[in-house]
Amino acid sequence: MDAMPRRSRLKLPPLNLGKETIGQRIARLRKERGYTQAELSERMGLIQALISDYERDKLRLHAEMVVRLARALEISSDELLGIKPSKKNGSKPSLRLLRRSQKIESLPPTQQKTLLKTIDTFLKGAEK
């Protein structure tokens, strides 16, 4: 007869890991690094549906998955779990920005110039 795991009777104080759920944190960190769910799942050797389930807090992370996610996102497990604040990509540019800049570079010069003028206009407005 298999024994069922017992529920703990310990009354532990709640941990304050911020307002973000672990799933929300995974999604934010993934997006900050410019990965789609499919790209992250490919880096980890998983199917995309699992990444989606983790991000929607439908699945609980176990220790091995914490390590795999942290490695794929190039962060520490403490950052992933919300124990340490996450570093904003350090000196590494976002993949999303890199992809967009490559698309801009492939445009004809007149379209590049127009687009860059538009971006400059928005940036000047943001400085105010």
VENQUIWO-V202712 format. One record per residue. N is the residue number from 1. BURIAL is I if it has 9 or more other ideal C-beta (glycine too) atoms within 8 Angstrom, else O. D_FIRST is the distance of its C-alpha to the first C-alpha in whole Angstrom. Layout:
BEGIN
n = {N/N}
burial = {BURIAL/BURIAL}
d_first = {D_FIRST/D_FIRST}
END
This chain:
BEGIN
n = {1/2/3/4/5/6/7/8/9/10/11/12/13/14/15/16/17/18/19/20/21/22/23/24/25/26/27/28/29/30/31/32/33/34/35/36/37/38/39/40/41/42/43/44/45/46/47/48/49/50/51/52/53/54/55/56/57/58/59/60/61/62/63/64/65/66/67/68/69/70/71/72/73/74/75/76/77/78/79/80/81/82/83/84/85/86/87/88/89/90/91/92/93/94/95/96/97/98/99/100/101/102/103/104/105/106/107/108/109/110/111/112/113/114/115/116/117/118/119/120/121/122/123/124/125/126/127/128}
burial = {O/O/O/O/O/O/O/O/O/O/O/O/O/O/O/O/O/O/O/I/O/I/I/I/I/I/I/I/I/I/I/I/I/I/I/O/I/O/O/I/I/O/O/I/O/O/O/I/O/I/I/I/I/I/I/O/I/O/O/O/I/O/O/O/I/I/I/I/I/I/O/I/I/O/I/O/I/O/I/I/I/I/O/O/O/I/O/O/I/O/O/O/O/I/I/O/I/I/I/O/O/O/O/I/O/O/I/O/O/O/O/I/O/O/I/I/O/O/O/O/O/O/O/O/O/O/O/O}
d_first = {0/4/6/9/13/15/18/21/24/26/29/31/34/35/36/39/39/42/42/41/37/35/36/40/40/39/41/44/44/43/46/48/48/49/46/45/41/42/43/41/38/40/40/37/36/34/35/37/35/32/35/36/32/33/36/35/32/30/28/27/28/26/28/29/30/32/34/34/36/38/39/40/42/44/43/41/37/39/41/38/36/39/39/43/45/46/49/51/51/53/56/54/55/53/52/53/57/57/57/59/62/61/62/65/66/66/68/72/74/76/72/71/74/73/69/70/73/70/68/70/71/68/68/71/70/67/69/70}
END
